Each structure stands twice: as structure tokens, then as C-alpha cells.
């Protein structure tokens, strides 16, 4: 979300400075759209003639150690467990702000590439479109702030794009009507990327307080409530995301469908005195590590070697694996696919442990 990534300040005395930034960012945006328009589709084909739906649910600011499915003490993920999501042990984020990590993880840009490398790389939309899919990007976030242009550019590769620019979406679950619209499209194969507000601050706006499982909640200011109240609010957001995943499973369980689930970055909840997230915190494990899980419908299992995926669960992977796993697990044949990053391949390589000597500091 833009709130913490914006380089604009809404102060009257900043009006000239803001005008400068808006003008500059608009020029950058136009240049990037122009540059992106010249990208050609790669060669890609579906290697079977099944009817398939591939969904990627991209939440925001969710850290994996707060998922019960990963061993967290609170039951935050009953539906992921009931539906047998396969959860990976560790995935490293491209970056620690939405603006930078989303374009990276939706394209063949690699985690250590320079910031704008995504402009020259294929996106999942390019590859799936080339393989005959109807492609869509639906987001509960807005694209009207100047700082979020990276994800606007990449979302623009899709056939259908929805951003919550009119703020008509209050809760993430309201995105399901756009999901249904895409599902009603008459194309045989569909790709749906859903971007949530998920666990992004302000946590308390993400769930109905009457249904909150953990109280008391944090007040209006993330930086001065007691850490346990902050965690209560945060954990309640995860329950909402878990319910949304269940709704999507219900819609897809009789189809040949795969759901990928991850987050753009993690979140500090008071460790070392830090809260929330911002650019440049990749060395901090709470922010630099994200969840990654995948679900296969019964029909999809007939096209997938689940033993291979299960054997890969303990490997350490990065956001770079999302692009290649979506393509690889959907059985799309293309030169773009790198099996060393594909969770559906026995050739998946585990990356070195970057947080081996990381010691979480006390929560403050
Ligand atoms: Zn984010």
C-alpha cells in the first residue's frame, strides 16, 4: 500500500515540492508505460489440453511465523489447514515495501536486480497470455498514488485490471465479486492475481471487531500501543485472510485449479523496537521473510507430482520462485521457465540461509 511508501507529504507549505514530485512521477510513469508497451509475448504453450484456473493471492505485510499452519501458537489458519495447503518453510522477499516487491515478484526480475529491471522482464501475465490464458489482476489497493507505479505497470500487462481507486472495496472479501466476474469469462484457462490489503496497517480496519478473536486491540497509533495489543490486532487480520482463502477454495474445488499464496513482505511487531515495515529492512527477518503456500484441487493433483512439491517444502526459496512456480505448476512449456526456481520441479534449488545468525530482539 502506498501510505508508507509515498514520497509526498500532505502539508500546505509543501505545495511546490509536491507539485514537482507529482510532475516528475507522472513523467516517469508515462515513460514506464511507453517502455512496457514494447514488450513482446514469449513463446509459451500449455502442455496439456485441460481447462485450468491459476490463482495467486498476494496479501500484504504478512509474516509466516504468525500462521498456525507454520507452528504459531494461535489458531490463525484453520481453513488453510482444513484445505491442506502446502506451506513452505521459508521464502525471502524481493524487498520490504509493496512498491518495489510486487513488480519484482510478478516478473522474471530477480531479487538482487536493480530496482527497475522488471520493466524489461516478462510478467506472469505475459507468459500466461502467450499460453492462451485470460489474465487478470484485481486489487483491494489503490493505484492513484504516485509511489505505486511499479505494480500499475505490471498489472497493465493483464487483460483485465481492477484497482480499488474509488475505495468501493472496504474488506478484502469484497474482491470476490470481481473474482466471480473473471470466472464468468468464456475463456477456457484463467489466471487471477488477487492483491489484498491483508495484514497491512491499519490492522483494525481489516476485520469486524465483533468477530475479533484476540483483544484488546491496538489503538489508532501503531507506534504507541502495547506490543501485545498490536499483535492482537495483527493476528485478527490473518483470520480474515484465511477465511478468504477458504471462499476461493470453495469456488474452485471442483475445477482443475491451483492457488498460490504469499505476501509482498513481512512486518515488525515490536522486535528491536521496530514496528510495521519500510524500505531497506531486508536484513530484518520479521520483514524480509514471507509465507508461501500452495493448494491443488483434486483435479489439479492428477496433473501434478505432489511428492516433488512435498519434498521441496523445507527448501529455502525466494520471491523469484513465484513467477517460475506459477508457470511450472501450470504445466506451461516455455524457454522462460527456470526449473531451479520451480516448486513443482525436483530441480528446485534451496538458497543459502541469510538469517542463520539472526537473533530476534526483544519485543518493545
Ligand atoms: Zn506491502
Boltz pocket constraint, residues with backbone or C-beta under 6 A from the ligand:
constraints:
  - pocket:
      binder: B
      contacts: [[A, 1], [A, 59], [A, 60], [A, 61], [A, 96], [A, 97], [A, 98], [A, 99], [A, 200], [A, 264], [A, 265]]
      max_distance: 6.0
